Amino acid sequence: MNCKYFAICASCTLFDKTYEEQLNYKIQREKERFYNFTTMEFDIIKSSEKNFRNRAEFRIWWDKDENGNEILSYAMNDFKKNILKIDSCEMVSSHIQEVMPKLIFELEKDLILSYKLFAVEFLGSTTKDLLVTLIYHKKLDEEWNQKAKEIESTLNIKIMGRSRKQKIVLSSESINETLHINNQDFKFAYQEGGFTQPNTNVNIQMIEWVLNNIENSSKDLCELYCGGGNFTIPLSTKFHKVLATEISKTSIKSALKNCELNNIETISFIRMSAEEFVQALNEVRPFNRLKDINLKDYKFDTIFMDPPRSGLDDTTRALAKDFENIIYISCNPETLHRDLDELTKTHEIVRFALFDQFAFTNHIESGVILKKIK
């Protein structure tokens, strides 16, 4: 990646390597980590070398030129945790990269827009729908609204304003995305504040990897930590019915919207934690949230889990061991290793993948498919 801030900006920690070198470093590291579970060849999903992020956040830094005029810059941390002023970023999508200097130019022209501006968040899509959230240390008023609407129109973007106890939505708080997965289009609405996969191209390949490595089933899928339905909706094409759980209200709202966008009626989303779901399955106590869902109607053979960095808890690990098939997407190889130590007592690994979501960083994501030992 040809970036003028390479080896200076702390975002890219593996700056001393080419793309292939940094990827091979991570592959070998994970092969060593998981050697006690499997020696199979890993499936490797590569990232683009640049312009791969459709979600990014930058601080805003104030400065003065030689004439005393206020200058705004985007800012990151350097390796000594000092402020590093930047005017571009090679990791973000081409569309975000194009808008970044134009947005700073417009903000700099008006003190109402720039005063006490603290940070800027970008959320983009492959359809060139872009939501920009401006984050302030001040109360936003009607005058700010009018000025921000002008920038919306000028740059053809969506703008939101945030400050303490304040959220202002000018035109929309979500963007529209279409993912082309195995020759089929799936529509999604990504909401500000909700979780989305930042590397869209790798995300598509992650979903395809799962779809291409499981069989069509006449039975049902149980999904935990479903988010906004990123995996749920494409996976529903492989199963009779899907029951998906998620604790976040924002994510459940997005999941229901995304289900509607794709005209899918075989998925039921419920807002509850994994622990609560286990209690419901075991009839430990009733839940009002399940009043319209009869768990006994489901004939599960597969569980899909994409947990947070902390991985699975004891309850969820015990639940997963009851299923014929386990699909586990992990953003933390350390907790995945810990969980596999328990899951491989009842299941064997049949596929293992590494997904390079965050090129030039130490981070890598994993996917494991396990089948019950006969």
BALOBA-1460 file (C-alpha; in Angstrom, 3 decimals):
// residues 374
<rec num="1" residu="m" x="0.000" y="0.000" z="0.000"/>
<rec num="2" residu="n" x="1.460" y="3.317" z="-1.064"/>
<rec num="3" residu="c" x="0.509" y="5.631" z="1.807"/>
<rec num="4" residu="k" x="2.546" y="8.671" z="2.845"/>
<rec num="5" residu="y" x="1.684" y="7.979" z="6.497"/>
<rec num="6" residu="f" x="2.856" y="4.353" z="6.388"/>
<rec num="7" residu="a" x="5.226" y="3.635" z="9.325"/>
<rec num="8" residu="i" x="4.033" y="6.866" z="10.988"/>
<rec num="9" residu="c" x="0.293" y="6.365" z="11.552"/>
<rec num="10" residu="a" x="-0.300" y="3.734" z="14.233"/>
<rec num="11" residu="s" x="-3.330" y="2.266" z="12.428"/>
<rec num="12" residu="c" x="-1.139" y="0.095" z="10.195"/>
<rec num="13" residu="t" x="1.035" y="-1.842" z="12.634"/>
<rec num="14" residu="l" x="2.570" y="-4.200" z="10.040"/>
<rec num="15" residu="f" x="3.987" y="-1.335" z="7.981"/>
<rec num="16" residu="d" x="7.339" y="-3.039" z="7.399"/>
<rec num="17" residu="k" x="5.844" y="-5.769" z="5.196"/>
<rec num="18" residu="t" x="4.277" y="-6.096" z="1.763"/>
<rec num="19" residu="y" x="0.660" y="-7.244" z="1.682"/>
<rec num="20" residu="e" x="1.627" y="-10.861" z="1.004"/>
<rec num="21" residu="e" x="4.292" y="-10.776" z="3.715"/>
<rec num="22" residu="q" x="1.916" y="-9.471" z="6.370"/>
<rec num="23" residu="l" x="-0.725" y="-12.003" z="5.354"/>
<rec num="24" residu="n" x="1.747" y="-14.912" z="5.454"/>
<rec num="25" residu="y" x="2.949" y="-13.736" z="8.871"/>
<rec num="26" residu="k" x="-0.602" y="-13.912" z="10.225"/>
<rec num="27" residu="i" x="-1.301" y="-17.266" z="8.542"/>
<rec num="28" residu="q" x="1.778" y="-18.879" z="10.067"/>
<rec num="29" residu="r" x="0.989" y="-17.392" z="13.471"/>
<rec num="30" residu="e" x="-2.522" y="-18.883" z="13.439"/>
<rec num="31" residu="k" x="-1.363" y="-22.254" z="12.108"/>
<rec num="32" residu="e" x="0.940" y="-22.480" z="15.104"/>
<rec num="33" residu="r" x="-1.802" y="-21.365" z="17.465"/>
<rec num="34" residu="f" x="-4.305" y="-23.983" z="16.268"/>
<rec num="35" residu="y" x="-1.803" y="-26.776" z="15.613"/>
<rec num="36" residu="n" x="-3.152" y="-28.845" z="18.512"/>
<rec num="37" residu="f" x="-6.611" y="-28.901" z="16.863"/>
<rec num="38" residu="t" x="-5.864" y="-29.327" z="13.173"/>
<rec num="39" residu="t" x="-3.068" y="-29.429" z="10.604"/>
<rec num="40" residu="m" x="-5.430" y="-29.004" z="7.642"/>
<rec num="41" residu="e" x="-4.777" y="-26.292" z="5.087"/>
<rec num="42" residu="f" x="-6.661" y="-23.126" z="5.960"/>
<rec num="43" residu="d" x="-8.899" y="-21.430" z="3.433"/>
<rec num="44" residu="i" x="-7.521" y="-17.904" z="3.029"/>
<rec num="45" residu="i" x="-9.706" y="-14.911" z="2.186"/>
<rec num="46" residu="k" x="-7.572" y="-11.961" z="1.123"/>
<rec num="47" residu="s" x="-8.337" y="-8.272" z="1.349"/>
<rec num="48" residu="s" x="-7.669" y="-5.620" z="-1.241"/>
<rec num="49" residu="e" x="-4.396" y="-3.877" z="-0.433"/>
<rec num="50" residu="k" x="-6.040" y="-0.457" z="-0.192"/>
<rec num="51" residu="n" x="-9.454" y="1.271" z="-0.233"/>
<rec num="52" residu="f" x="-11.002" y="-1.670" z="1.628"/>
<rec num="53" residu="r" x="-12.751" y="0.056" z="4.553"/>
<rec num="54" residu="n" x="-16.322" y="1.302" z="4.242"/>
<rec num="55" residu="r" x="-16.397" y="2.401" z="7.875"/>
<rec num="56" residu="a" x="-13.898" y="4.761" z="9.491"/>
<rec num="57" residu="e" x="-13.557" y="7.351" z="12.244"/>
<rec num="58" residu="f" x="-11.128" y="10.265" z="12.475"/>
<rec num="59" residu="r" x="-10.480" y="12.881" z="15.103"/>
<rec num="60" residu="i" x="-10.579" y="16.535" z="14.070"/>
<rec num="61" residu="w" x="-7.567" y="18.706" z="14.878"/>
<rec num="62" residu="w" x="-7.541" y="22.499" z="14.997"/>
<rec num="63" residu="d" x="-4.506" y="24.524" z="13.958"/>
<rec num="64" residu="k" x="-3.612" y="27.996" z="12.645"/>
<rec num="65" residu="d" x="-1.751" y="29.018" z="9.499"/>
<rec num="66" residu="e" x="0.899" y="31.758" z="9.363"/>
<rec num="67" residu="n" x="-1.853" y="34.388" z="9.127"/>
<rec num="68" residu="g" x="-3.689" y="33.137" z="12.182"/>
<rec num="69" residu="n" x="-6.526" y="31.548" z="10.204"/>
<rec num="70" residu="e" x="-8.132" y="28.412" z="11.656"/>
<rec num="71" residu="i" x="-7.264" y="25.179" z="9.824"/>
<rec num="72" residu="l" x="-9.022" y="21.848" z="10.309"/>
<rec num="73" residu="s" x="-7.320" y="18.507" z="9.779"/>
<rec num="74" residu="y" x="-8.216" y="14.871" z="10.224"/>
<rec num="75" residu="a" x="-6.041" y="13.264" z="12.870"/>
<rec num="76" residu="m" x="-4.872" y="9.852" z="14.033"/>
<rec num="77" residu="n" x="-2.283" y="8.738" z="16.593"/>
<rec num="78" residu="d" x="1.325" y="8.032" z="15.715"/>
<rec num="79" residu="f" x="3.243" y="5.185" z="17.345"/>
<rec num="80" residu="k" x="4.107" y="7.372" z="20.345"/>
<rec num="81" residu="k" x="0.394" y="8.202" z="20.779"/>
<rec num="82" residu="n" x="0.947" y="11.760" z="19.647"/>
<rec num="83" residu="i" x="-1.458" y="13.501" z="17.270"/>
<rec num="84" residu="l" x="-0.706" y="12.918" z="13.621"/>
<rec num="85" residu="k" x="-2.478" y="15.285" z="11.232"/>
<rec num="86" residu="i" x="-3.502" y="13.608" z="7.977"/>
<rec num="87" residu="d" x="-5.249" y="14.732" z="4.802"/>
<rec num="88" residu="s" x="-5.952" y="11.288" z="3.345"/>
<rec num="89" residu="c" x="-6.185" y="7.592" z="4.211"/>
<rec num="90" residu="e" x="-5.424" y="4.761" z="1.823"/>
<rec num="91" residu="m" x="-7.427" y="2.213" z="3.836"/>
<rec num="92" residu="v" x="-10.836" y="3.839" z="3.324"/>
<rec num="93" residu="s" x="-13.003" y="3.247" z="0.265"/>
<rec num="94" residu="s" x="-12.422" y="5.342" z="-2.840"/>
<rec num="95" residu="h" x="-15.694" y="7.158" z="-2.203"/>
<rec num="96" residu="i" x="-14.807" y="8.094" z="1.387"/>
<rec num="97" residu="q" x="-11.310" y="9.051" z="0.231"/>
<rec num="98" residu="e" x="-12.847" y="11.350" z="-2.386"/>
<rec num="99" residu="v" x="-15.220" y="13.021" z="0.081"/>
<rec num="100" residu="m" x="-12.720" y="13.564" z="2.924"/>
<rec num="101" residu="p" x="-10.943" y="16.693" z="1.579"/>
<rec num="102" residu="k" x="-14.195" y="18.161" z="0.228"/>
<rec num="103" residu="l" x="-15.862" y="17.788" z="3.622"/>
<rec num="104" residu="i" x="-12.967" y="19.474" z="5.472"/>
<rec num="105" residu="f" x="-13.082" y="22.336" z="2.951"/>
<rec num="106" residu="e" x="-16.807" y="22.880" z="3.545"/>
<rec num="107" residu="l" x="-16.522" y="22.609" z="7.334"/>
<rec num="108" residu="e" x="-13.616" y="25.034" z="7.450"/>
<rec num="109" residu="k" x="-15.621" y="27.743" z="5.692"/>
<rec num="110" residu="d" x="-18.117" y="28.160" z="8.528"/>
<rec num="111" residu="l" x="-17.454" y="28.476" z="12.256"/>
<rec num="112" residu="i" x="-20.958" y="27.222" z="13.066"/>
<rec num="113" residu="l" x="-20.035" y="23.876" z="11.523"/>
<rec num="114" residu="s" x="-16.422" y="23.683" z="12.663"/>
<rec num="115" residu="y" x="-16.511" y="25.122" z="16.197"/>
<rec num="116" residu="k" x="-15.973" y="22.410" z="18.820"/>
<rec num="117" residu="l" x="-16.115" y="19.694" z="16.182"/>
<rec num="118" residu="f" x="-14.359" y="16.719" z="17.772"/>
<rec num="119" residu="a" x="-14.581" y="13.760" z="15.361"/>
<rec num="120" residu="v" x="-16.041" y="12.547" z="12.073"/>
<rec num="121" residu="e" x="-17.395" y="9.068" z="11.353"/>
<rec num="122" residu="f" x="-17.897" y="7.734" z="7.822"/>
<rec num="123" residu="l" x="-20.236" y="4.860" z="6.956"/>
<rec num="124" residu="g" x="-20.286" y="3.996" z="3.264"/>
<rec num="125" residu="s" x="-21.503" y="1.333" z="0.880"/>
<rec num="126" residu="t" x="-20.562" y="-0.099" z="-2.500"/>
<rec num="127" residu="t" x="-23.638" y="1.709" z="-3.869"/>
<rec num="128" residu="k" x="-21.955" y="5.049" z="-2.998"/>
<rec num="129" residu="d" x="-24.445" y="5.828" z="-0.261"/>
<rec num="130" residu="l" x="-22.487" y="7.686" z="2.419"/>
<rec num="131" residu="l" x="-23.469" y="8.756" z="5.926"/>
<rec num="132" residu="v" x="-21.206" y="11.209" z="7.761"/>
<rec num="133" residu="t" x="-21.652" y="11.736" z="11.501"/>
<rec num="134" residu="l" x="-20.203" y="14.963" z="12.902"/>
<rec num="135" residu="i" x="-19.470" y="14.717" z="16.631"/>
<rec num="136" residu="y" x="-19.300" y="17.883" z="18.738"/>
<rec num="137" residu="h" x="-18.550" y="19.196" z="22.209"/>
<rec num="138" residu="k" x="-21.394" y="21.705" z="21.978"/>
<rec num="139" residu="k" x="-25.167" y="21.847" z="21.644"/>
<rec num="140" residu="l" x="-26.383" y="21.814" z="18.030"/>
<rec num="141" residu="d" x="-29.096" y="24.305" z="17.047"/>
<rec num="142" residu="e" x="-31.279" y="25.181" z="14.080"/>
<rec num="143" residu="e" x="-28.550" y="27.283" z="12.515"/>
<rec num="144" residu="w" x="-26.280" y="24.224" z="12.534"/>
<rec num="145" residu="n" x="-29.098" y="22.226" z="10.908"/>
<rec num="146" residu="q" x="-29.377" y="24.620" z="8.012"/>
<rec num="147" residu="k" x="-25.627" y="24.774" z="7.405"/>
<rec num="148" residu="a" x="-25.286" y="20.980" z="7.582"/>
<rec num="149" residu="k" x="-28.149" y="20.535" z="5.107"/>
<rec num="150" residu="e" x="-26.240" y="22.726" z="2.648"/>
<rec num="151" residu="i" x="-23.242" y="20.407" z="2.868"/>
<rec num="152" residu="e" x="-25.528" y="17.389" z="2.374"/>
<rec num="153" residu="s" x="-26.722" y="18.920" z="-0.868"/>
<rec num="154" residu="t" x="-23.289" y="20.117" z="-2.025"/>
<rec num="155" residu="l" x="-21.496" y="16.803" z="-1.452"/>
<rec num="156" residu="n" x="-24.490" y="14.504" z="-2.099"/>
<rec num="157" residu="i" x="-24.053" y="12.740" z="1.234"/>
<rec num="158" residu="k" x="-26.127" y="12.170" z="4.371"/>
<rec num="159" residu="i" x="-25.174" y="14.016" z="7.549"/>
<rec num="160" residu="m" x="-25.977" y="13.411" z="11.182"/>
<rec num="161" residu="g" x="-24.943" y="15.512" z="14.164"/>
<rec num="162" residu="r" x="-24.117" y="14.178" z="17.604"/>
<rec num="163" residu="s" x="-23.243" y="15.822" z="20.888"/>
<rec num="164" residu="r" x="-23.920" y="14.936" z="24.497"/>
<rec num="165" residu="k" x="-27.541" y="13.748" z="24.833"/>
<rec num="166" residu="q" x="-28.246" y="14.953" z="21.295"/>
<rec num="167" residu="k" x="-28.660" y="13.178" z="17.953"/>
<rec num="168" residu="i" x="-29.801" y="15.116" z="14.894"/>
<rec num="169" residu="v" x="-30.811" y="13.210" z="11.765"/>
<rec num="170" residu="l" x="-31.087" y="15.495" z="8.749"/>
<rec num="171" residu="s" x="-32.288" y="13.114" z="6.035"/>
<rec num="172" residu="s" x="-31.564" y="9.560" z="7.191"/>
<rec num="173" residu="e" x="-29.638" y="7.639" z="9.850"/>
<rec num="174" residu="s" x="-28.938" y="4.670" z="7.579"/>
<rec num="175" residu="i" x="-27.382" y="3.839" z="4.226"/>
<rec num="176" residu="n" x="-28.425" y="1.320" z="1.591"/>
<rec num="177" residu="e" x="-26.166" y="-1.543" z="0.534"/>
<rec num="178" residu="t" x="-26.504" y="-4.402" z="-1.937"/>
<rec num="179" residu="l" x="-24.236" y="-7.414" z="-1.482"/>
<rec num="180" residu="h" x="-23.777" y="-9.661" z="-4.526"/>
<rec num="181" residu="i" x="-23.369" y="-13.112" z="-2.963"/>
<rec num="182" residu="n" x="-23.092" y="-16.275" z="-5.080"/>
<rec num="183" residu="n" x="-24.800" y="-14.546" z="-8.017"/>
<rec num="184" residu="q" x="-27.678" y="-13.310" z="-5.868"/>
<rec num="185" residu="d" x="-28.278" y="-9.771" z="-4.622"/>
<rec num="186" residu="f" x="-29.136" y="-9.168" z="-0.974"/>
<rec num="187" residu="k" x="-30.246" y="-5.727" z="0.205"/>
<rec num="188" residu="f" x="-29.285" y="-4.205" z="3.532"/>
<rec num="189" residu="a" x="-29.897" y="-0.966" z="5.401"/>
<rec num="190" residu="y" x="-26.935" y="-0.153" z="7.651"/>
<rec num="191" residu="q" x="-27.859" y="2.077" z="10.572"/>
<rec num="192" residu="e" x="-25.546" y="4.582" z="12.230"/>
<rec num="193" residu="g" x="-24.470" y="3.238" z="15.600"/>
<rec num="194" residu="g" x="-25.116" y="-0.383" z="14.608"/>
<rec num="195" residu="f" x="-22.409" y="-2.920" z="13.883"/>
<rec num="196" residu="t" x="-21.402" y="-3.465" z="10.257"/>
<rec num="197" residu="q" x="-18.483" y="-5.361" z="8.758"/>
<rec num="198" residu="p" x="-15.970" y="-2.671" z="7.667"/>
<rec num="199" residu="n" x="-14.361" y="-4.592" z="4.797"/>
<rec num="200" residu="t" x="-17.248" y="-5.214" z="2.393"/>
<rec num="201" residu="n" x="-15.352" y="-7.336" z="-0.117"/>
<rec num="202" residu="v" x="-14.020" y="-9.675" z="2.579"/>
<rec num="203" residu="n" x="-17.462" y="-9.738" z="4.204"/>
<rec num="204" residu="i" x="-19.016" y="-10.999" z="0.964"/>
<rec num="205" residu="q" x="-16.351" y="-13.713" z="0.696"/>
<rec num="206" residu="m" x="-16.889" y="-14.701" z="4.344"/>
<rec num="207" residu="i" x="-20.591" y="-15.242" z="3.693"/>
<rec num="208" residu="e" x="-19.850" y="-17.157" z="0.480"/>
<rec num="209" residu="w" x="-17.326" y="-19.336" z="2.330"/>
<rec num="210" residu="v" x="-20.005" y="-20.387" z="4.805"/>
<rec num="211" residu="l" x="-22.643" y="-20.964" z="2.115"/>
<rec num="212" residu="n" x="-20.284" y="-22.969" z="-0.077"/>
<rec num="213" residu="n" x="-19.174" y="-25.252" z="2.746"/>
<rec num="214" residu="i" x="-22.538" y="-26.345" z="4.140"/>
<rec num="215" residu="e" x="-25.267" y="-28.502" z="2.643"/>
<rec num="216" residu="n" x="-28.868" y="-27.491" z="2.038"/>
<rec num="217" residu="s" x="-30.916" y="-28.647" z="5.004"/>
<rec num="218" residu="s" x="-34.568" y="-29.500" z="5.465"/>
<rec num="219" residu="k" x="-34.105" y="-28.604" z="9.123"/>
<rec num="220" residu="d" x="-33.686" y="-25.281" z="10.927"/>
<rec num="221" residu="l" x="-30.835" y="-22.934" z="11.832"/>
<rec num="222" residu="c" x="-30.247" y="-21.378" z="15.221"/>
<rec num="223" residu="e" x="-28.135" y="-18.221" z="15.158"/>
<rec num="224" residu="l" x="-26.688" y="-16.371" z="18.144"/>
<rec num="225" residu="y" x="-25.261" y="-12.825" z="17.987"/>
<rec num="226" residu="c" x="-27.004" y="-12.199" z="14.644"/>
<rec num="227" residu="g" x="-26.429" y="-8.433" z="14.507"/>
<rec num="228" residu="g" x="-28.329" y="-6.845" z="11.649"/>
<rec num="229" residu="g" x="-28.726" y="-10.142" z="9.782"/>
<rec num="230" residu="n" x="-25.504" y="-9.960" z="7.769"/>
<rec num="231" residu="f" x="-25.115" y="-13.764" z="7.737"/>
<rec num="232" residu="t" x="-28.684" y="-14.621" z="8.712"/>
<rec num="233" residu="i" x="-30.384" y="-13.446" z="5.544"/>
<rec num="234" residu="p" x="-28.128" y="-15.222" z="2.990"/>
<rec num="235" residu="l" x="-27.985" y="-18.341" z="5.211"/>
<rec num="236" residu="s" x="-31.779" y="-18.538" z="5.284"/>
<rec num="237" residu="t" x="-31.610" y="-19.795" z="1.682"/>
<rec num="238" residu="k" x="-30.005" y="-23.021" z="2.997"/>
<rec num="239" residu="f" x="-32.493" y="-23.881" z="5.765"/>
<rec num="240" residu="h" x="-36.189" y="-24.471" z="6.284"/>
<rec num="241" residu="k" x="-36.489" y="-21.845" z="9.037"/>
<rec num="242" residu="v" x="-34.109" y="-19.637" z="11.026"/>
<rec num="243" residu="l" x="-34.352" y="-18.440" z="14.610"/>
<rec num="244" residu="a" x="-31.843" y="-15.661" z="15.306"/>
<rec num="245" residu="t" x="-31.055" y="-13.891" z="18.571"/>
<rec num="246" residu="e" x="-29.342" y="-10.596" z="19.348"/>
<rec num="247" residu="i" x="-29.199" y="-8.434" z="22.488"/>
<rec num="248" residu="s" x="-28.856" y="-5.030" z="20.762"/>
<rec num="249" residu="k" x="-32.113" y="-3.168" z="20.068"/>
<rec num="250" residu="t" x="-30.457" y="-1.254" z="17.219"/>
<rec num="251" residu="s" x="-29.291" y="-4.474" z="15.555"/>
<rec num="252" residu="i" x="-32.666" y="-6.191" z="15.919"/>
<rec num="253" residu="k" x="-34.357" y="-3.171" z="14.360"/>
<rec num="254" residu="s" x="-31.912" y="-3.354" z="11.430"/>
<rec num="255" residu="a" x="-32.331" y="-7.132" z="11.097"/>
<rec num="256" residu="l" x="-36.120" y="-6.825" z="10.830"/>
<rec num="257" residu="k" x="-35.752" y="-4.070" z="8.229"/>
<rec num="258" residu="n" x="-33.232" y="-6.115" z="6.225"/>
<rec num="259" residu="c" x="-35.508" y="-9.137" z="6.304"/>
<rec num="260" residu="e" x="-38.304" y="-6.993" z="4.900"/>
<rec num="261" residu="l" x="-36.024" y="-5.578" z="2.173"/>
<rec num="262" residu="n" x="-35.321" y="-9.105" z="0.946"/>
<rec num="263" residu="n" x="-38.917" y="-10.361" z="1.235"/>
<rec num="264" residu="i" x="-37.852" y="-13.224" z="3.497"/>
<rec num="265" residu="e" x="-40.478" y="-14.734" z="5.780"/>
<rec num="266" residu="t" x="-38.635" y="-17.756" z="7.163"/>
<rec num="267" residu="i" x="-36.578" y="-15.873" z="9.783"/>
<rec num="268" residu="s" x="-37.692" y="-14.976" z="13.303"/>
<rec num="269" residu="f" x="-35.550" y="-12.464" z="15.187"/>
<rec num="270" residu="i" x="-35.732" y="-12.257" z="18.965"/>
<rec num="271" residu="r" x="-33.978" y="-9.784" z="21.247"/>
<rec num="272" residu="m" x="-32.350" y="-11.779" z="24.007"/>
<rec num="273" residu="s" x="-28.909" y="-12.761" z="25.199"/>
<rec num="274" residu="a" x="-27.420" y="-16.187" z="24.544"/>
<rec num="275" residu="e" x="-27.866" y="-17.051" z="28.233"/>
<rec num="276" residu="e" x="-31.556" y="-16.091" z="28.132"/>
<rec num="277" residu="f" x="-32.043" y="-18.126" z="24.973"/>
<rec num="278" residu="v" x="-30.633" y="-21.218" z="26.673"/>
<rec num="279" residu="q" x="-33.012" y="-20.625" z="29.592"/>
<rec num="280" residu="a" x="-35.905" y="-20.389" z="27.134"/>
<rec num="281" residu="l" x="-34.892" y="-23.613" z="25.367"/>
<rec num="282" residu="n" x="-34.632" y="-25.405" z="28.691"/>
<rec num="283" residu="e" x="-37.950" y="-23.909" z="29.856"/>
<rec num="284" residu="v" x="-36.281" y="-22.465" z="32.946"/>
<rec num="285" residu="r" x="-38.647" y="-19.503" z="32.831"/>
<rec num="286" residu="p" x="-41.071" y="-17.901" z="30.347"/>
<rec num="287" residu="f" x="-40.172" y="-14.859" z="28.237"/>
<rec num="288" residu="n" x="-42.755" y="-12.365" z="26.949"/>
<rec num="289" residu="r" x="-40.509" y="-11.784" z="23.943"/>
<rec num="290" residu="l" x="-41.260" y="-15.365" z="22.859"/>
<rec num="291" residu="k" x="-45.033" y="-15.163" z="23.214"/>
<rec num="292" residu="d" x="-45.460" y="-15.436" z="19.415"/>
<rec num="293" residu="i" x="-42.749" y="-18.085" z="18.956"/>
<rec num="294" residu="n" x="-43.030" y="-21.752" z="19.850"/>
<rec num="295" residu="l" x="-39.517" y="-23.113" z="20.243"/>
<rec num="296" residu="k" x="-40.833" y="-26.673" z="19.984"/>
<rec num="297" residu="d" x="-41.772" y="-25.978" z="16.335"/>
<rec num="298" residu="y" x="-38.084" y="-25.796" z="15.423"/>
<rec num="299" residu="k" x="-36.009" y="-28.807" z="14.409"/>
<rec num="300" residu="f" x="-32.475" y="-27.479" z="14.637"/>
<rec num="301" residu="d" x="-29.475" y="-29.255" z="13.183"/>
<rec num="302" residu="t" x="-27.067" y="-26.300" z="12.859"/>
<rec num="303" residu="i" x="-25.989" y="-23.429" z="15.100"/>
<rec num="304" residu="f" x="-24.253" y="-20.322" z="13.758"/>
<rec num="305" residu="m" x="-22.313" y="-18.070" z="16.138"/>
<rec num="306" residu="d" x="-20.449" y="-14.803" z="15.538"/>
<rec num="307" residu="p" x="-19.695" y="-13.674" z="19.109"/>
<rec num="308" residu="p" x="-17.863" y="-10.550" z="20.331"/>
<rec num="309" residu="r" x="-14.139" y="-10.630" z="21.128"/>
<rec num="310" residu="s" x="-14.836" y="-12.275" z="24.478"/>
<rec num="311" residu="g" x="-16.039" y="-15.388" z="22.633"/>
<rec num="312" residu="l" x="-18.549" y="-17.853" z="24.061"/>
<rec num="313" residu="d" x="-19.532" y="-18.231" z="27.688"/>
<rec num="314" residu="d" x="-19.906" y="-21.602" z="29.431"/>
<rec num="315" residu="t" x="-23.659" y="-21.700" z="28.777"/>
<rec num="316" residu="t" x="-23.296" y="-21.069" z="25.045"/>
<rec num="317" residu="r" x="-20.494" y="-23.598" z="24.637"/>
<rec num="318" residu="a" x="-22.669" y="-26.217" z="26.310"/>
<rec num="319" residu="l" x="-25.605" y="-25.320" z="24.052"/>
<rec num="320" residu="a" x="-23.521" y="-25.542" z="20.855"/>
<rec num="321" residu="k" x="-22.409" y="-29.094" z="21.673"/>
<rec num="322" residu="d" x="-26.029" y="-30.295" z="21.281"/>
<rec num="323" residu="f" x="-26.126" y="-29.409" z="17.549"/>
<rec num="324" residu="e" x="-25.105" y="-31.620" z="14.663"/>
<rec num="325" residu="n" x="-23.234" y="-28.767" z="12.957"/>
<rec num="326" residu="i" x="-21.470" y="-25.720" z="14.407"/>
<rec num="327" residu="i" x="-20.479" y="-22.681" z="12.358"/>
<rec num="328" residu="y" x="-18.281" y="-20.318" z="14.343"/>
<rec num="329" residu="i" x="-17.069" y="-16.954" z="13.025"/>
<rec num="330" residu="s" x="-14.492" y="-15.393" z="15.336"/>
<rec num="331" residu="c" x="-12.921" y="-11.940" z="15.576"/>
<rec num="332" residu="n" x="-10.497" y="-13.110" z="18.272"/>
<rec num="333" residu="p" x="-8.290" y="-16.184" z="17.699"/>
<rec num="334" residu="e" x="-7.379" y="-16.363" z="21.392"/>
<rec num="335" residu="t" x="-10.958" y="-16.884" z="22.573"/>
<rec num="336" residu="l" x="-11.692" y="-19.122" z="19.583"/>
<rec num="337" residu="h" x="-8.802" y="-21.361" z="20.653"/>
<rec num="338" residu="r" x="-10.198" y="-21.490" z="24.178"/>
<rec num="339" residu="d" x="-13.698" y="-22.361" z="22.912"/>
<rec num="340" residu="l" x="-12.442" y="-25.040" z="20.515"/>
<rec num="341" residu="d" x="-10.753" y="-26.750" z="23.431"/>
<rec num="342" residu="e" x="-14.263" y="-27.584" z="24.667"/>
<rec num="343" residu="l" x="-16.158" y="-27.880" z="21.349"/>
<rec num="344" residu="t" x="-13.717" y="-30.416" z="19.874"/>
<rec num="345" residu="k" x="-14.570" y="-32.863" z="22.663"/>
<rec num="346" residu="t" x="-17.835" y="-33.546" z="20.821"/>
<rec num="347" residu="h" x="-17.201" y="-32.166" z="17.305"/>
<rec num="348" residu="e" x="-14.481" y="-32.387" z="14.679"/>
<rec num="349" residu="i" x="-13.239" y="-29.482" z="12.551"/>
<rec num="350" residu="v" x="-14.085" y="-29.971" z="8.870"/>
<rec num="351" residu="r" x="-13.198" y="-26.510" z="7.498"/>
<rec num="352" residu="f" x="-11.044" y="-23.690" z="8.813"/>
<rec num="353" residu="a" x="-10.660" y="-20.245" z="7.220"/>
<rec num="354" residu="l" x="-8.811" y="-17.011" z="7.884"/>
<rec num="355" residu="f" x="-10.366" y="-13.714" z="6.771"/>
<rec num="356" residu="d" x="-7.994" y="-10.767" z="6.391"/>
<rec num="357" residu="q" x="-10.507" y="-8.045" z="7.260"/>
<rec num="358" residu="f" x="-7.882" y="-5.568" z="8.493"/>
<rec num="359" residu="a" x="-4.874" y="-5.596" z="6.205"/>
<rec num="360" residu="f" x="-1.536" y="-4.368" z="7.593"/>
<rec num="361" residu="t" x="-2.655" y="-4.894" z="11.192"/>
<rec num="362" residu="n" x="-2.063" y="-7.850" z="13.509"/>
<rec num="363" residu="h" x="-5.781" y="-8.579" z="13.497"/>
<rec num="364" residu="i" x="-7.282" y="-11.469" z="11.540"/>
<rec num="365" residu="e" x="-10.679" y="-13.161" z="11.709"/>
<rec num="366" residu="s" x="-11.454" y="-16.854" z="11.544"/>
<rec num="367" residu="g" x="-14.186" y="-19.221" z="10.481"/>
<rec num="368" residu="v" x="-14.564" y="-22.818" z="11.668"/>
<rec num="369" residu="i" x="-17.128" y="-25.426" z="10.661"/>
<rec num="370" residu="l" x="-17.476" y="-28.403" z="12.963"/>
<rec num="371" residu="k" x="-19.484" y="-31.624" z="12.688"/>
<rec num="372" residu="k" x="-20.577" y="-33.878" z="15.544"/>
<rec num="373" residu="i" x="-18.343" y="-36.897" z="16.066"/>
<rec num="374" residu="k" x="-20.300" y="-40.113" z="15.412"/>
